Amino acid sequence: MTMPSERAMRVLLAILSVAAILATLAPAQAEKRIFIIANNADDYGVDRCLANGSACGTAAATTYCQTHAFNKAVSFRKIDRDDITGAVPTAGGSGCKGAGCDEFVAIECTR
């Protein structure tokens, strides 16, 4: 006959075993971050690569991610000023108007 404390230990061991198995089965989530950068013309053509989604943009976006301690770029795209919430003034009111305004690029990085 088993003692009550032995039974409790067996139940606890079974619960911990099931929890450990479930923890290993859960898919690992990669850390992602979206960087929004000004798409300034710098005479290197990087701005055109990123904003137009050209093949050269993949290398530029990946390099940007790596300089910020991420492994690679998942995506990159040109975004409108209105898509940025609160950080950059929009065209309404005292915001930027005309051709002299910066355009922006979103780069999604992952670890």
C-alpha positions in Angstrom: 0.0 0.0 0.0 1.3 3.4 -0.9 1.5 6.3 1.5 -0.5 9.5 0.7 2.8 11.5 0.3 4.0 8.9 -2.3 0.8 9.3 -4.3 1.1 13.1 -4.2 4.7 12.9 -5.5 3.6 10.6 -8.3 0.8 13.0 -9.3 3.2 16.0 -9.1 5.7 14.1 -11.2 3.0 13.3 -13.8 1.8 16.9 -14.0 5.4 18.2 -14.4 6.1 15.7 -17.1 3.0 16.7 -19.1 3.9 20.4 -18.7 7.4 19.8 -19.9 6.1 17.9 -23.0 3.6 20.6 -23.8 6.3 23.3 -23.4 8.5 21.6 -26.0 5.7 21.2 -28.5 4.8 24.8 -28.5 6.2 26.6 -31.6 8.9 29.1 -31.0 7.9 32.6 -31.9 10.6 34.7 -33.6 11.0 38.2 -32.4 10.0 40.7 -35.0 10.3 44.5 -35.2 9.3 47.1 -37.8 11.7 50.0 -38.3 10.4 53.1 -40.1 13.2 55.1 -41.7 13.3 58.2 -43.8 13.8 57.3 -47.5 16.4 60.1 -48.2 18.2 60.2 -51.4 21.9 59.5 -50.6 23.4 59.1 -54.1 23.9 55.4 -53.4 20.6 54.2 -54.7 19.6 52.5 -51.5 16.5 54.7 -51.3 15.3 53.5 -54.7 16.0 49.9 -53.8 13.9 49.9 -50.7 11.1 52.1 -51.8 10.6 50.3 -55.1 10.9 46.8 -53.7 13.8 46.1 -56.1 16.1 43.0 -55.6 18.9 45.2 -54.3 16.5 46.3 -51.5 16.7 42.8 -49.9 20.4 43.2 -49.3 20.0 46.8 -48.1 17.1 45.9 -45.7 19.0 42.8 -44.4 22.1 44.9 -43.7 19.9 47.5 -41.9 18.4 44.7 -39.7 21.9 43.2 -38.9 23.2 46.6 -37.8 20.3 46.6 -35.3 21.1 43.1 -33.9 18.5 41.3 -36.0 19.2 38.4 -38.4 17.4 39.3 -41.5 14.7 41.4 -43.2 11.3 39.7 -43.6 9.9 42.5 -45.7 10.4 46.1 -46.7 8.0 48.6 -48.4 7.4 52.2 -48.9 4.7 53.7 -46.6 2.6 56.8 -46.6 3.0 59.5 -43.9 -0.6 58.8 -42.9 0.3 55.2 -42.0 2.6 56.4 -39.2 0.7 57.0 -36.0 1.8 60.0 -34.0 5.5 60.0 -34.6 5.7 62.0 -37.8 3.4 65.0 -38.6 1.0 64.2 -41.4 0.1 66.4 -44.3 -2.7 68.0 -42.4 -2.1 71.2 -40.4 1.6 72.1 -39.9 2.9 68.9 -41.5 5.2 68.7 -44.5 3.8 69.6 -47.9 5.3 69.4 -51.4 8.1 67.6 -53.1 10.7 68.4 -50.4 9.0 66.1 -47.9 10.7 62.9 -46.8 9.2 59.6 -47.9 9.4 56.6 -45.5 10.2 53.0 -45.7 9.2 50.2 -43.3 11.6 47.4 -42.7 10.4 44.3 -40.8 13.3 42.5 -39.1 13.4 39.2 -37.3 15.8 37.4 -35.0 
